Amino acid sequence: MTFLDQLRDAERKNGSMLCVGLDPEPSRFPGAWKNDAGRIHDFCAAIAEATADIAIAFKPQIAYFAAHRAEDQLERLVNTLQRVAPGVPVILDAKRGDIGSTAEQYAREAFDRYGADAVTLSPFMGFDSVEPYLRRPGKGAFLLCRTSNPGGDDFQAQRLHGLPGQPMLYERIAELAQGDWNRNGQLGLVVGATYPAEIERVRSLAPTLPLLIPGVGAQGGDAAATVRAGWREGGQVVVNSSRAILYASSGADFAEAARTAALATRAQLQAGRA
Ligand SMILES: O=C(O)c1cc(=O)[nH]c(=O)n1[C@@H]1O[C@H](COP(=O)(O)O)[C@@H](O)[C@H]1O
């Protein structure tokens, strides 16, 4: 089963476009787990158990593990996710991008070591830096396109004067990902929920690609507006929220509170389809 099949099935089964972002920060853990980096796996596992039937995907952010020398916990976590949420794909947020030979190693890391179903990539270094990931049948790769941060303007909103129509950089990335670069139908795009007009533009240039959309919750993006801008029949959206779900409560009820927050976000997202 390919990553895209998994996404479609998870959307149908869980009635959801919500991706639960796993950005574990020990200083925000509840009770006796606070500041205990040895509990990163357990914290994320509790969140996953509480949201397994509400999520279209889980997105662990690798820096939150590597910063605490907790890569072994990330390996265990992906196994746990597969057990507690079978069929819900795992997107490893690694934002990799390097020359082909190094990209092969990053692909091994994401898909063989961690067992992820998809990965986030920076397309800055061009097609040969993306291609090694596409040699993995069925795996997905989301290219950064129009990111959620204000500094995204610095490059992504600049016009490419040498190309017909002088597209902005993010428009060109969307065109390539929908077209020439998408050799085996494995690509998707990352677009920030903080820029609904750009989501709409990306959707018009890339009508069938899955869009990974972070920026609802802690970054203030509007969930329903995001879905209205990006979701189409045959064009999925995977809307990520991390901190607003993970840290909905800092008490013993953190998993329950995460579930409540995830349910509310899922409902707001579904409202955008009405
Ligand atoms: O690729 C990403 O996931 C990503 C792209 C982007 O443009 N903006 C963005 O916030 N992200 C990630 O999405 C998550 C957002 O977290 P919250 O703001 O807590 O919901 C973080 O893990 C970010 O690294």
The ligand as a Gaussian input file, in Angstrom:
#p B3LYP/6-31G(d) Opt

LIG

0 1
 O        7.293000      21.028000       7.648000
 C        6.629000      21.346000       8.642000
 O        6.008000      20.502000       9.268000
 C        6.482000      22.781000       8.958000
 C        6.505000      23.645000       7.889000
 C        6.121000      24.980000       8.076000
 O        6.036000      25.756000       7.139000
 N        5.800000      25.401000       9.326000
 C        5.818000      24.561000      10.407000
 O        5.460000      25.012000      11.519000
 N        6.215000      23.250000      10.260000
 C        6.302000      22.337000      11.428000
 O        4.981000      22.114000      11.918000
 C        4.959000      22.085000      13.355000
 C        4.075000      23.216000      13.853000
 O        3.913000      23.123000      15.234000
 P        2.802000      23.964000      16.033000
 O        2.979000      25.388000      15.657000
 O        3.112000      23.692000      17.470000
 O        1.456000      23.435000      15.629000
 C        6.413000      22.171000      13.790000
 O        6.894000      20.846000      13.938000
 C        7.119000      22.840000      12.625000
 O        8.467000      22.434000      12.517000

